[in-house]
Amino acid sequence: MTGLRISVAMAVFNGERFLRAQLESIVAQSRHPDELVICDDLSSDDSGKIVHECSSHTTIPIRYVVNERNLGSTRNFEKTIGLCNGPIVALADQDDVWYPKKLDCIEKALQKSPETVGVFSDADLIDEMSRPMEARLWRSMGFNSAEQSQFASGDGLGVLIKHPVVTGATLAFRRECFDRIAPLPADEIHDKWISFLLTAYGRLEAIHEPLMQYRQHGKQQIGPGPLNLRERMGIAKSRGSDFYRHEVKQFRQLFDRLERRREHFPHAERALRELERKIVHLEHRATLGRTRVSRIPYVLGEMLNGHYWRYSGGWKSVAKDLMMAR
């Protein structure tokens, strides 16, 4: 079977601390990328110098572009993807480390079926000193075996309508899809937006094997999920009405985009129905009363229609909405 041309899209901003290790892991792939496109969001450190040093020691074409103004992470990724020439684009953060077989596994997964429009994988977690954390990315995000089976059956949309499980650093997709997905909202995280719209376009496949080391450190924009009960409880307590209103805004943006371009997305009708119900569920959670007694009718209603299990965390979300009130 003919190989696919793969572009790697990397967004960089003041990444000198970990950038060299990431670049070395990309050029050391057993299946070399056909190009590496890097957009630098006006770094003030030695990121550019590190890229140029790497370029001089590899035959892989590296295109390095410095933005005229700071675009922010999401718009920088959008620009980088737009500059890629390959029919497959693999996203890369500046602070991780890829295992040598990552691109080979991505290529093989996408070659299996033209219906597969994108793939993402699990990852091993490491700390800022590159020490293993004895944990994996999917587990930290609550992406359990039942949801993994749901993805395997082709229902990625049913998982992503409940919560995000796709980390951009592990994601690769067909370039043609991105032309329908762009532009990306500057105030949203690119991987959540891209992954959901990919499931409205075609099949998004989950690769169970960890294909990289995902670094956890204090300066990253978005890290892995909570690793213990204390962290999970802290996040739950912080998610009040403002959080749910912001979620409503995000999902309304997705709904509006799909509604305007529904003819380009084969699964748009189902996605729109699910988005509409998700928004209603979030609005219920955003407007819960302050006292436990006042919340009971709303919580009971969302329990009876199954929305806590379809659009939130099931019994955990029920308990949170009831117990974290006066």
C-alpha positions as CSV (number, residue, x, y, z in Angstrom):
1,M,0.0,0.0,0.0
2,T,1.3,3.4,-0.9
3,G,2.6,5.4,2.0
4,L,1.0,8.7,3.1
5,R,2.8,12.0,3.2
6,I,2.8,13.2,6.8
7,S,3.5,16.8,8.0
8,V,4.2,17.5,11.6
9,A,2.8,20.8,12.9
10,M,4.5,22.3,15.9
11,A,3.5,25.5,17.7
12,V,6.4,27.1,19.7
13,F,6.5,29.8,22.3
14,N,9.5,30.2,24.6
15,G,10.1,26.5,24.6
16,E,13.9,26.3,24.9
17,R,13.9,24.2,28.0
18,F,12.3,21.1,26.4
19,L,12.4,21.9,22.7
20,R,15.6,20.2,21.8
21,A,14.5,16.8,23.2
22,Q,11.2,17.0,21.4
23,L,12.9,17.9,18.1
24,E,15.4,15.1,18.4
25,S,12.6,12.6,19.0
26,I,10.7,13.8,15.9
27,V,13.7,13.5,13.6
28,A,14.6,10.1,15.1
29,Q,11.2,8.6,14.0
30,S,11.5,5.2,12.3
31,R,9.1,6.6,9.8
32,H,10.4,10.0,9.1
33,P,8.0,12.9,8.7
34,D,7.9,14.4,5.2
35,E,8.1,17.8,6.6
36,L,8.2,19.6,10.0
37,V,6.5,23.0,10.1
38,I,7.1,25.1,13.1
39,C,5.5,28.5,13.9
40,D,7.1,30.5,16.6
41,D,4.8,32.9,18.4
42,L,7.4,35.5,18.9
43,S,9.6,33.7,21.5
44,S,12.0,35.8,23.5
45,D,14.3,32.9,24.3
46,D,16.7,30.6,22.2
47,S,13.9,28.5,20.6
48,G,14.9,29.8,17.1
49,K,18.5,28.9,17.7
50,I,17.6,25.4,18.8
51,V,15.4,24.8,15.7
52,H,18.2,26.0,13.4
53,E,20.7,23.8,15.1
54,C,18.4,20.8,14.6
55,S,17.8,21.7,11.0
56,S,21.5,21.5,10.3
57,H,21.7,17.9,11.5
58,T,18.8,16.3,9.6
59,T,17.7,15.8,6.0
60,I,14.0,16.2,7.0
61,P,12.6,19.5,5.5
62,I,12.0,21.9,8.4
63,R,10.1,25.1,7.8
64,Y,10.5,27.6,10.6
65,V,8.2,30.7,10.6
66,V,8.3,33.5,13.2
67,N,4.9,35.2,13.6
68,E,4.7,39.0,13.1
69,R,2.6,39.2,16.2
70,N,1.7,37.0,19.1
71,L,-1.3,34.8,18.0
72,G,-1.9,32.7,21.1
73,S,-1.7,28.9,21.2
74,T,-4.9,28.1,19.3
75,R,-4.4,30.5,16.4
76,N,-0.7,29.6,16.2
77,F,-1.6,26.0,15.8
78,E,-4.2,26.9,13.2
79,K,-1.6,28.9,11.2
80,T,0.9,26.0,11.5
81,I,-1.6,23.4,10.2
82,G,-2.5,25.7,7.4
83,L,1.1,25.8,6.2
84,C,1.4,22.0,6.1
85,N,1.5,20.4,2.7
86,G,1.0,16.7,3.6
87,P,-2.4,15.0,3.4
88,I,-1.9,13.9,7.0
89,V,-1.0,16.4,9.8
90,A,0.3,15.2,13.2
91,L,0.3,17.8,15.9
92,A,3.3,18.3,18.2
93,D,3.7,20.2,21.4
94,Q,7.1,21.7,22.2
95,D,7.7,20.0,25.5
96,D,7.0,16.3,25.0
97,V,9.1,13.3,23.7
98,W,7.9,11.0,20.9
99,Y,8.6,7.3,20.8
100,P,10.4,6.3,17.6
101,K,7.4,4.3,16.2
102,K,4.8,7.1,16.7
103,L,4.5,8.2,13.0
104,D,4.7,4.6,11.8
105,C,1.7,3.6,14.0
106,I,-0.3,6.7,12.9
107,E,0.3,5.9,9.2
108,K,-0.8,2.3,9.6
109,A,-3.9,3.2,11.5
110,L,-5.0,5.8,8.8
111,Q,-4.2,3.4,6.0
112,K,-6.7,0.8,7.3
113,S,-9.8,2.7,6.2
114,P,-10.6,5.9,4.3
115,E,-13.4,6.4,6.8
116,T,-10.8,7.0,9.5
117,V,-10.3,10.8,9.5
118,G,-8.1,11.0,12.5
119,V,-6.3,9.1,15.3
120,F,-5.0,9.8,18.8
121,S,-3.2,7.7,21.3
122,D,-2.4,7.2,25.0
123,A,0.8,8.6,26.4
124,D,3.1,7.9,29.3
125,L,3.4,10.8,31.8
126,I,6.8,12.3,32.7
127,D,7.7,15.2,35.0
128,E,9.8,18.2,34.2
129,M,13.0,16.3,34.9
130,S,11.9,13.6,32.4
131,R,11.2,11.1,35.2
132,P,8.4,8.6,34.6
133,M,5.3,9.3,36.7
134,E,4.0,5.7,36.6
135,A,0.8,7.0,35.1
136,R,-0.8,7.3,31.7
137,L,-2.6,10.2,30.1
138,W,-5.9,8.4,29.4
139,R,-6.3,7.3,33.0
140,S,-5.7,10.8,34.2
141,M,-8.4,12.1,31.9
142,G,-11.0,9.5,33.0
143,F,-11.0,7.8,29.6
144,N,-12.0,4.4,30.9
145,S,-12.2,1.0,29.2
146,A,-16.0,1.4,28.5
147,E,-15.4,4.7,26.7
148,Q,-12.4,3.2,24.8
149,S,-14.7,0.4,23.6
150,Q,-17.3,3.0,22.6
151,F,-14.6,4.7,20.5
152,A,-13.6,1.3,19.0
153,S,-17.2,0.8,17.9
154,G,-17.1,4.1,16.0
155,D,-19.0,6.2,18.5
156,G,-16.3,8.8,19.4
157,L,-19.0,11.5,19.3
158,G,-20.8,9.8,22.1
159,V,-17.7,10.1,24.3
160,L,-16.7,13.6,23.4
161,I,-20.2,15.0,24.0
162,K,-19.6,14.0,27.6
163,H,-16.1,15.1,28.1
164,P,-12.9,15.8,26.2
165,V,-10.5,12.8,26.0
166,V,-8.3,13.8,23.0
167,T,-5.1,15.6,23.7
168,G,-3.8,17.6,20.8
169,A,-0.2,16.4,21.3
170,T,-1.3,12.8,20.4
171,L,-3.6,13.8,17.5
172,A,-3.2,13.3,13.8
173,F,-5.8,13.8,11.1
174,R,-6.5,14.1,7.4
175,R,-5.7,17.6,6.1
176,E,-8.8,17.8,4.0
177,C,-11.0,17.7,7.2
178,F,-9.2,20.7,8.7
179,D,-10.3,22.9,5.8
180,R,-13.9,22.3,6.9
181,I,-13.1,22.7,10.6
182,A,-11.2,26.0,10.4
183,P,-11.2,28.8,11.5
184,L,-10.7,27.9,15.2
185,P,-12.1,30.2,17.9
186,A,-9.2,32.0,19.4
187,D,-10.6,31.7,22.9
188,E,-11.0,27.9,22.8
189,I,-8.5,25.0,23.1
190,H,-7.7,23.7,19.7
191,D,-7.8,19.9,20.4
192,K,-11.3,20.0,21.9
193,W,-12.7,21.8,18.9
194,I,-10.9,19.8,16.3
195,S,-11.5,16.4,17.8
196,F,-15.3,16.9,18.2
197,L,-15.7,18.2,14.7
198,L,-13.7,15.2,13.4
199,T,-16.2,12.8,14.9
200,A,-19.0,14.7,13.0
201,Y,-16.9,14.2,9.8
202,G,-15.9,10.6,10.1
203,R,-14.3,8.0,12.3
204,L,-11.8,9.1,15.0
205,E,-9.7,6.1,16.1
206,A,-8.1,5.6,19.5
207,I,-4.7,3.9,19.6
208,H,-4.4,2.2,22.9
209,E,-0.6,2.0,22.9
210,P,1.2,5.0,24.4
211,L,3.2,6.6,21.5
212,M,4.9,9.4,23.4
213,Q,5.9,10.8,26.7
214,Y,3.6,13.6,27.8
215,R,5.4,16.1,30.0
216,Q,3.7,17.6,33.1
217,H,5.2,20.8,34.3
218,G,4.2,24.1,35.8
219,K,4.3,26.3,32.7
220,Q,2.3,24.1,30.3
221,Q,-1.0,25.6,29.1
222,I,-3.1,22.5,29.5
223,G,-1.8,19.5,31.4
224,P,-3.1,16.0,32.1
225,G,-6.2,15.3,34.2
226,P,-6.2,14.9,38.0
227,L,-4.0,12.0,39.2
228,N,-5.6,11.4,42.6
229,L,-8.9,11.7,44.5
230,R,-7.8,15.0,46.2
231,E,-7.1,16.6,42.9
232,R,-10.5,15.3,41.5
233,M,-12.3,16.7,44.5
234,G,-10.6,20.1,44.1
235,I,-11.6,20.3,40.4
236,A,-15.2,19.3,41.2
237,K,-15.5,22.0,43.9
238,S,-14.2,24.7,41.5
239,R,-16.8,24.0,38.9
240,G,-19.7,26.2,39.7
241,S,-22.2,28.1,37.6
242,D,-19.6,30.2,35.8
243,F,-17.8,27.0,34.6
244,Y,-21.1,25.6,33.2
245,R,-21.9,28.9,31.5
246,H,-18.5,28.9,29.8
247,E,-19.2,25.3,28.7
248,V,-22.5,26.4,27.2
249,K,-20.7,29.1,25.3
250,Q,-18.2,26.5,23.9
251,F,-20.9,24.1,22.8
252,R,-23.0,26.8,21.3
253,Q,-20.0,27.8,19.1
254,L,-19.7,24.2,18.0
255,F,-23.5,24.0,17.3
256,D,-23.4,27.2,15.2
257,R,-20.4,26.1,13.2
258,L,-22.0,22.7,12.4
259,E,-25.4,24.3,11.6
260,R,-23.8,26.6,9.1
261,R,-21.7,23.8,7.5
262,R,-23.9,20.8,8.0
263,E,-23.6,19.8,4.3
264,H,-19.9,19.2,4.8
265,F,-20.2,16.9,7.8
266,P,-21.7,13.5,7.2
267,H,-22.7,13.1,10.9
268,A,-23.9,16.7,11.4
269,E,-27.5,15.9,12.2
270,R,-26.7,13.5,15.0
271,A,-24.0,15.9,16.3
272,L,-26.4,18.8,16.3
273,R,-29.1,16.8,18.3
274,E,-26.5,15.8,20.8
275,L,-25.1,19.3,21.1
276,E,-28.6,20.8,21.7
277,R,-29.3,18.3,24.5
278,K,-25.9,18.9,26.0
279,I,-26.4,22.6,26.1
280,V,-29.8,22.2,27.9
281,H,-28.2,19.9,30.4
282,L,-25.4,22.4,31.1
283,E,-27.9,25.2,31.4
284,H,-29.7,23.1,34.1
285,R,-26.5,22.6,36.0
286,A,-25.6,26.3,35.7
287,T,-28.9,27.5,37.2
288,L,-29.1,25.1,40.1
289,G,-30.3,26.8,43.3
290,R,-28.0,27.5,46.2
291,T,-29.7,25.1,48.6
292,R,-29.8,21.4,48.4
293,V,-33.6,21.3,48.7
294,S,-34.0,23.7,45.8
295,R,-31.7,21.6,43.6
296,I,-33.5,18.3,44.1
297,P,-36.3,18.8,41.4
298,Y,-33.8,19.8,38.7
299,V,-31.3,17.1,39.6
300,L,-34.0,14.5,39.7
301,G,-35.3,15.6,36.3
302,E,-31.8,15.2,34.7
303,M,-31.4,11.9,36.4
304,L,-34.7,10.5,35.0
305,N,-34.0,11.5,31.4
306,G,-30.5,10.0,31.7
307,H,-28.6,13.2,30.9
308,Y,-26.2,12.9,33.8
309,W,-24.9,9.7,32.3
310,R,-25.0,10.8,28.7
311,Y,-23.6,14.3,29.1
312,S,-21.8,14.4,32.5
313,G,-20.1,12.0,34.9
314,G,-23.1,9.9,36.0
315,W,-23.5,9.4,39.8
316,K,-20.4,11.5,40.5
317,S,-22.0,14.5,38.9
318,V,-25.3,13.8,40.7
319,A,-23.5,13.7,44.0
320,K,-21.5,16.8,43.2
321,D,-24.7,18.8,42.3
322,L,-26.5,17.7,45.5
323,M,-23.7,17.6,48.1
324,M,-21.9,20.8,47.1
325,A,-24.7,23.0,48.1
326,R,-25.8,24.5,51.4
